[in-house]
Amino acid sequence: MARVNTLLFLVTVALTVVAAIDCLAADRVRHFPRGAWLLLVACCPVAGPIAWFRAGRGDTAPAGRPATGTAPLGPEDDPEFVRMLAEAIRDR
């Protein structure tokens, strides 16, 4: 039983540390100021990190895909580029 308790304690500490580091390294945070998120992560070692990863992180996306509201993937997905290209073709 002591091993299970030790394992749960270590997992909780690791989750809290990872969430705190992620909060400090994040470019943007949502819903609360960064200090409030850090306080929540530190004071509620299970619920705080879960809340941070679910609601607090700014827009992030897996590698290779843009997050919502960021630049398009390729030039053909950029309406400004397509408009500029159409004007260049029209001016020929």
Residue pairs with C-beta under 8 A, 6 or more apart in sequence:
12 45
12 46
13 45
15 45
15 46
15 49
16 41
16 42
16 45
16 48
16 49
18 49
19 41
19 48
19 49
19 52
19 53
20 38
20 41
20 42
22 52
22 53
22 57
23 29
23 34
23 37
23 38
23 41
23 52
23 56
24 34
24 38
26 34
26 56
26 57
26 58
27 58
28 58
28 59
29 37
29 56
29 57
29 58
30 55
30 56
30 57
30 58
31 55
31 56
32 40
32 56
37 52
37 56
40 48
40 51
40 52
41 48
41 49
41 52
42 48
44 51
59 67
59 68
59 69
59 70
60 67
61 67
61 68
61 70
65 73
66 72
66 73
71 78
72 78
75 81
76 82
